[in-house]
């Protein structure tokens, strides 16, 4: 069933090749549809399950569009469908669409629909949401190759087909980690490097701060209110100044800044001695008491060997051999030897009697250690300064991996022993408390009273809020970041907690809010490297070619900078024929990064250049919109 267009609206097929199709079964699909309509001014066909369509129509119809006054707002058409079958895709006119986003939570559903859509429209730009990154990489190669094979040879050069596989968890994980970790804020991956946007308070009189790579934003906070008005993802009447020019930065006395820095990536610190494959530390296989006992046995054997060499005619090697034979009780009794030899044999036998229980104890300890290596660790009693991560679903698992990459101590709390992140926590040796966080004693077991922060990332807003309130009763100044979907509810929660606990930092984040700009940018044909939340606004870091963009092409880096819209951060110095297509991926080939972050302001941008820019969502929409308009002239 297709929603009936209102008066003055057109059908999705009215402008062939211009509309976009969004298919999904959760809030990300609805958020992405709104993003494409409001920011990029695109016609959108939203395919969603029948049970969700009425709510989606009301949400889409009730969106505040005052900020878009003077622009044409195109409609969002909602179609009811349980699955993106070939028939459903044809009803949504995927064969005439410019882009298709497949956002179902099931990877197999997205994979099947992507293959069918590529067969219907070889020139379609595909954006697929997949949790399995390895499978997603293979899917990208397969579908791009299929597009080239299906297209005629004459049209291959102009083919705009591309496949981008994204994960909402991967896109939102850096921002969620940044919210909870002090001095490790807003991490973005770019060409194997880690970038972080660091919030700095306003400098004092006479102080000079390192400007970093560039100043991304001026915060709305002041020296008397370092937390500012940040809380939820909803927009507020006052907010930060994004991408300010140097004159604005110099005249911003008393305001904090967000500065971009490049840092080296550091992996997790693992114990220095680990057994192969299972990863059991040597200290867990053999206890300290057992090691000291074995050391005593070895010392006794050495002493007996030296004594035998000194008091008998045996050489050192022969003396050691006799001592070991006596130790294991496999030597003949020294009945005809000297009294000295007989005494030494008795002493060796006595040491051998003590060795037997030690060998048995060592075998039992090693067996127990290997059996418990696959079990979940418990939080150490003296653990302090860690982050308590609540929820090990797909988002929690990605956040856990990011925290371990930054070498940050973590204690996880999860109710479901079969959650996606449990195997990852076991492999990384991260302590996990299994239990319902709403029950007494669970947060105590996670050492919440000694923790620095709480990340509540379950899929239930109520559970996250209840865990936050319980944690605050145990530690008033605990830094908390909640995953809350509803922005109005998030704003109310934030204001209430700020009033009740003015000395504690409280943040609320929506995964769909952080992920939707990346998916929308990919549908427009450009690779989004990451999203940097700045209070209640979002900055995007994107990579794009200069060719076809009059705002960049033929201009110097300084001339291309538009305050509040976009700014060139880096230049790709690699050979255009050997460029890595995805700058957001982690380097595994060992090559050195090709991005130049200190670009001279007088450098003239050439059409073949690829640049990394920091941009607002509307700035990126303007860049891509003009580019698309020029391409169709």
C-alpha positions as CSV (number, residue, x, y, z in Angstrom):
1,X,0.0,0.0,0.0
2,X,1.5,3.3,-1.1
3,X,0.6,6.5,0.8
4,X,-1.7,8.7,-1.2
5,X,0.2,12.0,-2.1
6,X,-1.3,15.2,-0.8
7,X,-2.3,17.9,-3.2
8,X,0.6,19.4,-4.9
9,X,2.8,16.4,-4.4
10,X,4.1,14.1,-7.1
11,X,4.7,10.4,-7.2
12,X,8.1,9.0,-6.6
13,X,8.5,8.2,-10.3
14,X,7.8,11.8,-11.4
15,X,11.5,12.5,-11.6
16,X,13.1,9.3,-12.8
17,X,16.6,8.7,-11.3
18,X,16.2,11.5,-8.7
19,X,14.3,9.8,-5.9
20,X,15.9,7.6,-3.2
21,X,14.6,4.5,-1.6
22,X,15.1,3.7,2.1
23,X,14.2,0.2,3.3
24,X,14.4,-0.7,7.0
25,X,12.6,-2.1,10.0
26,X,13.7,0.2,12.8
27,X,14.2,3.9,13.7
28,X,17.3,4.3,11.6
29,X,15.2,4.1,8.4
30,X,12.8,6.8,9.5
31,X,15.7,9.0,10.7
32,X,17.5,8.6,7.4
33,X,14.4,9.4,5.4
34,X,14.0,12.7,7.3
35,X,17.7,13.4,6.9
36,X,17.5,13.0,3.1
37,X,14.4,15.1,2.8
38,X,15.3,18.0,5.2
39,X,19.0,18.2,4.6
40,X,19.5,17.1,1.0
41,X,16.0,18.0,-0.4
42,X,15.5,14.6,-2.0
43,X,12.3,12.7,-2.8
44,X,12.3,9.6,-0.6
45,X,10.3,6.3,-0.8
46,X,10.4,4.7,2.7
47,X,9.7,1.0,2.7
48,X,8.8,-0.2,6.2
49,X,6.7,-3.0,7.9
50,X,3.0,-2.3,8.0
51,X,2.9,-2.0,11.8
52,X,5.3,1.0,11.6
53,X,4.0,3.0,8.7
54,X,1.3,4.9,10.5
55,X,3.7,6.2,13.2
56,X,6.3,6.9,10.5
57,X,3.8,8.9,8.4
58,X,2.9,11.0,11.5
59,X,6.5,11.6,12.4
60,X,7.5,12.5,8.9
61,X,4.5,14.8,8.4
62,X,5.1,16.5,11.8
63,X,8.7,17.4,11.3
64,X,9.6,21.0,11.9
65,X,10.6,22.5,8.5
66,X,10.9,26.1,9.5
67,X,14.6,26.1,9.0
68,X,14.1,25.2,5.3
69,X,12.0,28.3,4.6
70,X,12.3,29.3,0.9
71,X,13.3,25.8,-0.2
72,X,11.2,23.2,-1.9
73,X,10.5,20.4,0.6
74,X,9.8,17.1,-1.3
75,X,7.5,14.5,0.2
76,X,8.4,11.2,1.8
77,X,6.3,8.3,0.4
78,X,5.7,5.4,2.8
79,X,5.1,1.9,1.5
80,X,4.1,-1.0,3.7
81,X,6.2,-4.2,3.2
82,X,7.5,-6.8,5.6
83,X,10.6,-7.7,3.4
84,X,12.3,-6.0,0.5
85,X,11.4,-8.6,-2.1
86,X,11.8,-8.0,-5.8
87,X,8.2,-7.1,-6.2
88,X,8.4,-4.5,-3.3
89,X,11.6,-3.0,-4.9
90,X,9.8,-2.6,-8.2
91,X,6.8,-0.9,-6.5
92,X,9.3,1.5,-5.0
93,X,10.8,2.0,-8.5
94,X,14.3,1.0,-7.6
95,X,15.0,0.5,-11.3
96,X,14.6,4.3,-11.7
97,X,16.1,5.4,-8.3
98,X,19.4,7.2,-7.7
99,X,20.2,5.4,-4.5
100,X,18.9,2.6,-2.2
101,X,19.6,2.1,1.5
102,X,19.0,-1.3,3.0
103,X,18.9,-0.9,6.8
104,X,17.3,-4.1,8.1
105,X,18.9,-5.5,11.3
106,X,19.3,-8.9,9.6
107,X,22.4,-9.1,7.4
108,X,21.0,-11.8,5.3
109,X,17.9,-9.7,4.4
110,X,20.1,-6.8,3.4
111,X,22.3,-9.1,1.3
112,X,19.5,-10.7,-0.6
113,X,17.9,-7.3,-1.3
114,X,21.2,-5.8,-2.4
115,X,21.8,-8.5,-5.0
116,X,18.2,-8.2,-6.3
117,X,18.5,-4.4,-6.5
118,X,21.8,-4.5,-8.4
119,X,20.2,-6.8,-10.9
120,X,17.2,-4.5,-11.4
121,X,19.4,-1.3,-11.7
122,X,23.1,-1.8,-12.4
123,X,23.7,2.0,-12.0
124,X,22.1,2.2,-8.6
125,X,24.1,3.5,-5.7
126,X,23.8,1.0,-2.8
127,X,24.2,1.7,0.9
128,X,23.9,-1.5,2.9
129,X,23.8,-1.8,6.7
130,X,25.8,-4.9,7.8
131,X,27.1,-5.9,11.1
132,X,29.5,-8.5,9.7
133,X,32.3,-6.4,8.3
134,X,34.2,-9.2,6.5
135,X,31.0,-10.2,4.7
136,X,30.3,-6.6,3.9
137,X,33.8,-6.1,2.3
138,X,33.2,-9.1,0.0
139,X,29.7,-7.8,-0.8
140,X,31.1,-4.4,-1.9
141,X,33.5,-6.1,-4.3
142,X,30.9,-8.5,-5.7
143,X,28.2,-5.9,-6.4
144,X,30.6,-3.3,-7.9
145,X,31.9,-6.0,-10.2
146,X,28.3,-7.0,-11.1
147,X,27.6,-3.4,-12.0
148,X,30.5,-3.2,-14.3
149,X,29.6,-6.4,-16.0
150,X,26.0,-5.4,-16.5
151,X,26.8,-2.0,-17.9
152,X,27.6,-1.6,-21.6
153,X,31.2,-0.8,-22.4
154,X,30.4,2.7,-23.6
155,X,28.6,3.6,-20.4
156,X,31.1,2.1,-17.9
157,X,33.1,5.3,-17.7
158,X,30.0,7.3,-16.7
159,X,28.6,4.6,-14.4
160,X,27.9,6.1,-11.0
161,X,27.2,2.7,-9.3
162,X,28.9,2.1,-6.0
163,X,28.3,-0.1,-3.0
164,X,29.0,1.2,0.5
165,X,28.7,-1.1,3.5
166,X,28.3,0.7,6.8
167,X,27.4,-0.2,10.3
168,X,25.5,2.1,12.6
169,X,27.4,0.6,15.5
170,X,30.7,1.3,13.9
171,X,29.6,4.8,12.9
172,X,28.4,5.7,16.4
173,X,31.0,3.9,18.5
174,X,33.7,6.5,18.4
175,X,31.3,9.2,19.6
176,X,29.9,7.0,22.3
177,X,33.4,6.3,23.5
178,X,34.3,9.9,23.4
179,X,31.4,10.8,25.5
180,X,32.6,8.6,28.4
181,X,36.3,9.0,28.2
182,X,38.1,12.1,29.4
183,X,40.8,13.5,27.2
184,X,40.0,10.9,24.5
185,X,37.2,12.7,22.7
186,X,35.4,12.1,19.4
187,X,37.7,9.7,17.6
188,X,37.6,9.4,13.8
189,X,39.5,6.9,11.6
190,X,41.2,8.3,8.5
191,X,43.7,6.5,6.4
192,X,45.0,4.4,9.3
193,X,45.3,7.4,11.6
194,X,43.2,8.3,14.6
195,X,41.9,11.8,14.8
196,X,40.3,13.1,17.9
197,X,38.4,16.3,18.6
198,X,39.5,17.6,22.0
199,X,37.3,20.0,24.0
200,X,39.5,22.6,25.6
201,X,38.3,25.2,28.2
202,X,38.8,28.8,27.5
203,X,42.5,29.9,28.0
204,X,43.4,32.1,30.9
205,X,44.9,35.5,30.5
206,X,48.3,35.2,29.0
207,X,48.0,31.5,28.2
208,X,48.8,30.2,24.7
209,X,47.3,26.8,23.6
210,X,48.4,24.5,20.8
211,X,45.9,25.1,18.0
212,X,46.3,21.4,16.8
213,X,45.4,20.8,13.2
214,X,42.5,23.3,13.2
215,X,39.7,24.7,15.4
216,X,36.5,22.9,14.6
217,X,34.1,24.7,16.8
218,X,33.6,27.3,19.5
219,X,31.6,25.9,22.4
220,X,28.6,27.5,23.9
221,X,30.2,26.8,27.3
222,X,32.1,29.4,29.3
223,X,34.7,29.2,32.0
224,X,32.0,29.2,34.7
225,X,30.0,26.4,33.0
226,X,32.4,23.9,31.4
227,X,29.7,21.4,30.6
228,X,27.7,24.0,28.7
229,X,24.2,23.1,27.4
230,X,25.2,19.7,26.0
231,X,23.0,16.9,26.8
232,X,20.8,15.4,24.1
233,X,20.9,15.4,20.4
234,X,18.0,17.8,20.0
235,X,18.8,21.3,18.8
236,X,18.7,24.1,21.2
237,X,18.3,27.9,21.0
238,X,21.9,28.4,21.7
239,X,24.7,26.2,20.4
240,X,28.3,26.1,19.3
241,X,29.8,28.0,16.3
242,X,31.0,25.3,13.9
243,X,34.1,25.8,11.7
244,X,34.8,29.4,12.8
245,X,37.4,31.5,11.0
246,X,40.6,32.7,12.8
247,X,39.2,36.2,13.5
248,X,36.2,34.7,15.3
249,X,38.4,32.3,17.3
250,X,40.6,35.2,18.4
251,X,37.6,37.2,19.5
252,X,36.0,34.5,21.5
253,X,37.1,35.3,25.0
254,X,35.8,33.0,27.7
255,X,34.6,30.3,25.3
256,X,35.9,26.8,25.0
257,X,37.0,25.3,21.7
258,X,37.0,21.9,19.9
259,X,40.4,21.3,18.3
260,X,41.2,18.5,15.9
261,X,44.4,16.5,16.8
262,X,46.1,13.6,15.1
263,X,47.2,10.8,17.4
264,X,48.9,7.5,16.9
265,X,46.8,4.4,17.3
266,X,47.8,2.2,20.2
267,X,46.6,-1.4,20.5
268,X,45.6,-3.2,23.7
269,X,48.3,-4.0,26.2
270,X,48.3,-7.7,26.7
271,X,50.2,-9.7,29.3
272,X,53.8,-10.3,28.1
273,X,53.6,-14.1,28.5
274,X,50.7,-15.9,27.0
275,X,50.2,-19.5,25.9
276,X,49.4,-20.1,22.3
277,X,45.8,-19.9,21.0
278,X,44.0,-20.0,24.3
279,X,45.7,-16.9,25.7
280,X,46.2,-18.1,29.3
281,X,48.8,-16.1,31.2
282,X,51.6,-18.2,32.8
283,X,50.6,-16.9,36.2
284,X,47.2,-18.5,35.9
285,X,48.6,-21.9,34.8
286,X,51.1,-22.2,37.7
287,X,50.4,-20.3,40.9
288,X,53.1,-18.3,42.7
289,X,53.2,-20.8,45.6
290,X,53.7,-23.7,43.2
291,X,56.5,-21.8,41.4
292,X,58.3,-21.1,44.7
293,X,58.0,-24.8,45.6
294,X,59.4,-25.9,42.3
295,X,62.2,-23.5,42.7
296,X,63.0,-25.0,46.1
297,X,63.1,-28.5,44.5
298,X,65.5,-27.3,41.8
299,X,67.7,-25.7,44.4
300,X,67.8,-28.9,46.4
301,X,68.7,-30.9,43.4
302,X,71.5,-28.5,42.5
303,X,72.8,-28.6,46.1
304,X,72.8,-32.4,46.1
305,X,74.6,-32.5,42.8
306,X,77.3,-30.1,44.1
307,X,77.6,-32.1,47.3
308,X,77.9,-35.4,45.5
309,X,80.6,-34.0,43.2
310,X,82.6,-32.6,46.2
311,X,82.4,-35.7,48.4
312,X,82.7,-38.5,45.9
313,X,84.8,-39.3,42.9
314,X,81.9,-38.7,40.4
315,X,82.1,-35.8,37.9
316,X,79.5,-33.1,37.7
317,X,77.5,-34.7,34.9
318,X,77.6,-38.2,36.5
319,X,76.8,-36.7,39.9
320,X,73.7,-34.9,38.4
321,X,72.7,-38.2,36.8
322,X,72.9,-40.1,40.0
323,X,71.0,-37.4,41.9
324,X,68.1,-37.5,39.4
325,X,68.0,-41.3,39.5
326,X,67.7,-41.2,43.3
327,X,65.2,-38.4,43.1
328,X,62.8,-40.5,40.9
329,X,63.6,-43.6,43.0
330,X,64.8,-45.6,39.9
331,X,68.4,-46.2,41.1
332,X,69.7,-49.3,42.9
333,X,70.1,-49.0,46.7
334,X,73.7,-47.9,47.6
335,X,74.2,-50.9,50.0
336,X,77.9,-51.4,49.1
337,X,78.8,-47.7,48.7
338,X,80.2,-45.4,51.3
339,X,78.1,-43.9,54.1
340,X,78.3,-40.5,52.4
341,X,76.8,-41.9,49.2
342,X,74.1,-43.6,51.2
343,X,73.1,-40.4,53.0
344,X,73.0,-38.5,49.8
345,X,70.8,-41.1,48.2
346,X,68.4,-40.9,51.2
347,X,68.3,-37.1,50.9
348,X,67.6,-37.4,47.2
349,X,64.7,-39.8,47.8
350,X,63.3,-37.5,50.4
351,X,63.3,-34.6,47.9
352,X,61.7,-36.9,45.4
353,X,58.8,-37.7,47.8
354,X,58.2,-33.9,48.1
355,X,58.3,-33.6,44.3
356,X,55.4,-36.0,43.6
357,X,52.6,-33.9,45.2
358,X,54.0,-30.8,43.5
359,X,53.7,-32.5,40.1
360,X,50.1,-33.5,40.9
361,X,49.2,-30.0,42.1
362,X,50.8,-28.5,39.0
363,X,48.9,-30.7,36.7
364,X,45.6,-29.9,38.5
365,X,46.3,-26.2,38.4
366,X,47.1,-26.2,34.7
367,X,44.0,-28.2,33.9
368,X,41.9,-25.8,35.9
369,X,43.5,-22.8,34.3
370,X,42.8,-24.1,30.8
371,X,39.2,-24.9,31.7
372,X,38.6,-21.5,33.0
373,X,40.5,-19.6,30.3
374,X,37.3,-19.6,28.2
375,X,35.2,-18.4,31.1
376,X,34.4,-14.8,31.8
377,X,36.7,-12.9,34.1
378,X,35.5,-11.3,37.3
379,X,36.3,-7.7,38.1
380,X,39.5,-7.5,40.2
381,X,38.9,-6.3,43.8
382,X,41.3,-3.4,43.5
383,X,40.2,-2.2,40.1
384,X,39.7,1.6,39.9
385,X,39.4,4.3,37.3
386,X,37.6,2.0,34.8
387,X,34.5,2.4,32.7
388,X,31.4,0.3,33.3
389,X,29.8,-0.7,30.0
390,X,26.2,-1.7,30.3
391,X,25.0,-3.8,27.4
392,X,27.0,-6.0,25.0
393,X,24.8,-6.0,22.0
394,X,26.0,-5.0,18.6
395,X,26.6,-1.4,19.7
396,X,28.1,-2.3,23.0
397,X,30.5,-4.8,21.3
398,X,31.8,-2.1,19.0
399,X,32.2,0.3,21.8
400,X,34.1,-2.3,23.8
401,X,36.5,-2.9,20.9
402,X,37.1,0.8,20.7
403,X,37.8,1.1,24.4
404,X,40.3,-1.7,24.2
405,X,42.0,-0.2,21.2
406,X,42.6,2.9,23.4
407,X,43.8,0.7,26.3
408,X,41.0,1.8,28.6
409,X,40.0,-0.5,31.5
410,X,36.5,-1.7,31.1
411,X,34.0,-3.8,33.2
412,X,31.0,-5.0,31.2
413,X,27.5,-5.8,32.6
414,X,25.2,-8.0,30.5
415,X,22.1,-9.9,31.3
416,X,22.1,-12.3,28.3
417,X,25.0,-14.8,28.4
418,X,24.5,-15.3,24.7
419,X,24.9,-11.6,23.7
420,X,27.0,-10.7,20.7
421,X,29.7,-9.0,22.7
422,X,30.3,-11.9,25.2
423,X,32.8,-13.8,23.0
424,X,34.7,-10.5,22.3
425,X,34.9,-9.8,26.0
426,X,36.2,-13.3,26.7
427,X,38.8,-13.0,24.0
428,X,40.0,-9.6,25.2
429,X,40.0,-10.8,28.8
430,X,37.6,-8.0,29.9
431,X,35.8,-8.6,33.2
432,X,32.1,-9.3,32.7
433,X,29.3,-9.3,35.3
434,X,26.3,-11.4,34.2
435,X,23.1,-10.2,35.7
436,X,20.2,-7.8,35.6
437,X,21.5,-4.3,36.3
438,X,18.2,-3.4,38.0
439,X,18.9,-6.0,40.7
440,X,20.8,-5.2,43.9
441,X,24.5,-6.0,43.9
442,X,25.1,-6.1,40.1
443,X,26.6,-2.6,39.9
444,X,28.5,-3.2,43.2
445,X,30.0,-6.3,41.6
446,X,31.1,-4.1,38.6
447,X,32.9,-1.8,41.2
448,X,30.8,1.2,40.1
449,X,31.8,3.1,43.2
450,X,35.4,3.1,41.9
451,X,34.6,3.7,38.2
452,X,35.1,6.9,36.3
453,X,32.2,6.6,33.9
454,X,29.1,4.5,33.1
455,X,28.1,3.8,29.5
456,X,24.5,2.6,29.4
457,X,24.0,1.2,25.9
458,X,21.2,-1.4,26.2
459,X,18.3,-1.2,23.7
460,X,15.9,-0.3,26.5
461,X,15.6,3.4,27.5
462,X,14.1,2.4,30.8
463,X,16.9,0.1,31.7
464,X,19.5,2.7,30.8
465,X,17.8,5.3,32.9
466,X,17.2,3.0,35.9
467,X,20.9,2.0,35.8
468,X,21.9,5.6,35.7
469,X,19.8,6.5,38.7
470,X,21.1,3.4,40.6
471,X,24.7,4.3,39.8
472,X,24.3,7.9,40.9
473,X,23.1,6.7,44.3
474,X,26.4,4.8,44.7
475,X,28.6,7.6,43.3
476,X,27.2,11.1,42.9
477,X,29.9,12.5,40.7
478,X,29.9,9.5,38.2
479,X,30.2,10.5,34.6
480,X,27.3,9.0,32.7
481,X,26.4,8.5,29.0
482,X,23.0,7.1,28.1
483,X,21.8,5.6,24.9
484,X,18.3,7.1,24.5
485,X,16.4,7.0,21.3
486,X,13.6,9.6,21.9
487,X,15.1,13.1,21.8
488,X,12.4,14.8,23.8
489,X,12.7,12.1,26.5
490,X,16.5,12.5,26.4
491,X,16.3,16.2,26.9
492,X,14.0,15.8,29.9
493,X,16.3,13.2,31.4
494,X,19.3,15.3,30.9
495,X,17.8,18.4,32.5
496,X,16.5,16.4,35.4
497,X,19.9,14.7,36.1
498,X,21.8,18.0,35.7
499,X,19.5,19.6,38.3
500,X,19.7,16.7,40.7
501,X,23.5,16.2,40.2
502,X,25.0,19.5,39.1
503,X,28.6,18.4,39.8
504,X,28.3,15.3,37.6
505,X,28.5,15.0,33.8
506,X,25.5,13.5,32.1
507,X,25.2,12.9,28.3
508,X,22.5,11.3,26.2
509,X,23.2,9.9,22.7
510,X,21.1,8.4,20.0
511,X,22.8,5.8,17.8
512,X,20.4,6.5,14.9
513,X,21.1,10.3,15.2
514,X,24.8,9.8,15.0
515,X,24.6,7.2,12.2
516,X,22.0,8.8,9.9
517,X,24.3,11.5,8.5
518,X,26.9,8.9,7.5
519,X,24.3,6.8,5.7
520,X,22.8,9.9,4.0
521,X,26.2,11.1,2.9
522,X,27.0,7.6,1.4
523,X,23.7,7.7,-0.5
524,X,24.8,11.0,-2.0
525,X,27.9,9.3,-3.3
526,X,30.6,10.4,-0.9
527,X,32.5,8.5,1.7
528,X,31.8,9.8,5.2
529,X,34.8,9.1,7.5
530,X,33.1,9.9,10.7
531,X,30.8,12.1,12.7
532,X,32.0,14.4,15.5
533,X,29.3,15.5,17.9
534,X,29.7,19.1,19.1
535,X,27.2,19.6,21.9
536,X,23.9,19.2,20.2
537,X,25.2,19.5,16.6
538,X,27.2,17.2,14.4
539,X,30.3,17.8,12.2
540,X,31.0,15.4,9.4
541,X,34.5,14.4,8.2
542,X,34.2,13.4,4.5
543,X,36.5,12.6,1.6
544,X,35.7,13.8,-1.9
545,X,37.2,14.5,-5.2
546,X,37.7,18.2,-6.1
547,X,36.6,17.7,-9.7
548,X,33.1,19.1,-10.4
549,X,33.0,21.2,-7.3
550,X,33.3,24.9,-8.2
551,X,33.6,25.8,-4.5
552,X,36.9,23.9,-4.4
553,X,38.3,23.5,-7.9
554,X,40.9,26.1,-8.9
555,X,40.8,27.7,-5.5
556,X,43.5,27.8,-2.8
557,X,42.9,26.0,0.4
558,X,42.4,29.3,2.2
559,X,39.9,30.5,-0.5
560,X,37.9,27.3,-0.4
561,X,37.2,27.6,3.4
562,X,33.7,28.8,4.1
563,X,33.1,29.5,7.8
564,X,30.2,27.5,9.3
565,X,30.0,25.3,6.2
566,X,33.2,23.4,5.3
567,X,36.9,23.4,5.6
568,X,39.7,21.5,3.9
569,X,41.6,19.4,6.5
570,X,43.9,17.2,4.5
571,X,45.1,16.4,1.0
572,X,45.6,12.9,-0.4
573,X,49.1,12.9,-1.8
574,X,48.9,9.3,-3.2
575,X,48.9,8.4,-6.8
576,X,45.3,8.7,-8.1
577,X,45.5,5.2,-9.7
578,X,46.6,3.6,-6.4
579,X,44.3,5.4,-4.0
580,X,42.6,3.4,-1.3
581,X,38.8,3.7,-2.0
582,X,37.8,3.7,1.7
583,X,39.8,6.1,3.8
584,X,37.8,5.1,6.9
585,X,39.1,1.5,7.0
586,X,42.1,0.4,9.1
587,X,45.3,-0.1,7.2
588,X,46.4,-3.7,7.2
589,X,49.0,-3.5,4.4
590,X,51.7,-1.7,6.5
591,X,51.9,1.2,4.0
592,X,52.5,4.7,5.3
593,X,49.5,7.1,5.3
594,X,49.1,9.2,2.2
595,X,47.2,12.1,3.8
596,X,48.9,15.4,4.3
597,X,47.3,17.2,7.2
598,X,49.4,20.4,7.2
599,X,48.3,21.7,3.8
600,X,49.7,25.1,2.8
601,X,46.9,27.7,2.6
602,X,48.2,28.8,-0.8
603,X,48.0,25.4,-2.4
604,X,45.7,25.5,-5.4
605,X,43.2,22.5,-5.5
606,X,43.3,20.6,-8.8
607,X,40.5,18.5,-10.2
608,X,42.4,15.2,-9.7
609,X,43.0,16.0,-6.0
610,X,41.1,14.2,-3.2
611,X,40.6,16.1,0.0
612,X,39.4,15.4,3.5
613,X,37.0,18.1,4.7
614,X,35.2,19.0,7.9
615,X,31.7,20.1,7.1
616,X,28.3,20.6,8.5
617,X,25.4,18.5,7.2
618,X,24.0,21.4,5.3
619,X,27.4,22.3,4.0
620,X,27.9,18.8,2.6
621,X,24.4,18.9,1.1
622,X,25.3,22.2,-0.7
623,X,28.5,20.7,-2.0
624,X,26.9,17.6,-3.3
625,X,23.7,19.4,-4.5
626,X,25.6,21.8,-6.7
627,X,27.8,19.0,-8.0
628,X,24.8,17.0,-8.9
629,X,23.2,19.9,-10.6
630,X,26.3,20.6,-12.7
631,X,26.5,17.0,-13.6
632,X,22.9,17.0,-15.0
633,X,23.3,20.2,-17.1
